[in-house]
Amino acid sequence: MKRTISDQLFEKAKTLFPGGVNSPVRAFKAVGGHPLFIERGEGAHIYDADGNGFIDFCCSYGPLILGHAPAEVVSAVNETVKKGTTFGAPTKLENELAEMIISNHSYIEKIRFVNSGTEAVMSGVRLARGYTGRDKIIKFEGCYHGHVDSLMVNAGSGLATLGTSSSAGVPEAYVKETIVLPLHDEDAVKKAIEEYKDDIACIIIEPIPANNGLLLQDKKFLQFLRDICTSEGIMLFFDEVISGFRVGFEGAAGLYGIAPDIISFGKIIGGGLPVGAYGASNEIMSCVAPDGPVYQAGTLSGNPVAMAAGKAQIKACLSDGFYENLERKAAGFAGEINAFAEAKGYAFKIFRVGSIFWVAFTEKEAIVRSSDIDQNSMANFKTLHGALLERGVYIGPSGFEVGFISRAHSSDDLKKAVAAFKESLEMIFG
Ligand SMILES: *Cc1c(COP(=O)(O)O)cnc(C)c1O
């Protein structure tokens, strides 16, 4: 595979950006070599600057549930952008996207649009603190909530790959307000709450932890969190930036039937443009400015072009059979590869919920905590990543990242990808 142009672009990029990238996980640090510079995407396919084509399972880390350049999103963006890109005044498009979401989502009554998942979480945590008048928060090891200061404590994703547990530049004073607990451990939660009882504003969790492998939790654990939060006056905060509109329209809250107090959104909500949001009941949201004392604002929040893209994508998600279709495709894809690995006796498994999947070199039946991930298995991931690229399949360049299946992945795409996985695994284990 020729990578001459990507390599040249990366050399240039390194003189312009730290590590040559604008988000660390893009840097291919975990798998070696240089990142591919992408020229364009179409459906389930991406094409790099050297003209190589790939079936894409990274899908920009989650936003692209319709695949690349879906017709309805492209046309909505085109039509809207002609009328101006930002006004600093409300537009009808904000109402329309919000109404589409709220009227189809049982767990929020009011929403506020922001510009990224990080911003949504940051604002939601402030709201939890403002509403409860408490400072401390509980988070879980292996959950990533964006690069928010108080949440950069043993966070996952790029960080796990880079082998650091928190970021430089985060004041000790902030870290002190964050209690980090292992996932799937009721006793740890009980103990922390006993100790800090009246200081805890919220428990924040990725109800489907998908930034440090896919650490699927029991419904029982999530229900336990709901119950203890209710009894202690703590807010339950579901960070659904990745799971929202992905495992079903109502995300993990809907999948498990558990009502959080605050939900953050991102990724899918913006149709591939930069949008985040947080939502809650009318009562909780009435604390947010200008109704209430919790200040939060944004020059480009509710941006019309991004709202138009979000509307087009969210509308598609609401169409009949949308999630059933994704489920069927994803189950077939993962099922075939898993059956192959099992028949061959390979220590390899695809974990999956809906159209989110994670490839793991393991013999374990379930992995529910980041500490259960075998760090040594990442050498195999690196080989798999390279072998798949050579066979025209693109997955995120880290064994801690999950993959996604979109509406655009055809049965032919999936068949080819399954064949590429089988060949690659045979190469690794053979
Ligand atoms: C991606 C992600 C974020 C951060 O969103 P950005 O848009 O990258 O800032 C936060 N929380 C979760 C669960 C995510 O998956």
The ligand as a Gaussian input file, in Angstrom:
#p B3LYP/6-31G(d) Opt

LIG

0 1
 C      -16.338000      11.236000      22.838000
 C      -16.788000      11.306000      24.244000
 C      -16.699000      12.483000      25.009000
 C      -16.003000      13.716000      24.496000
 O      -16.660000      14.248000      23.393000
 P      -15.848000      15.245000      22.430000
 O      -16.861000      15.639000      21.417000
 O      -14.720000      14.446000      21.878000
 O      -15.405000      16.367000      23.267000
 C      -17.218000      12.483000      26.273000
 N      -17.830000      11.403000      26.790000
 C      -17.941000      10.251000      26.094000
 C      -18.652000       9.100000      26.699000
 C      -17.417000      10.171000      24.803000
 O      -17.508000       9.021000      24.132000

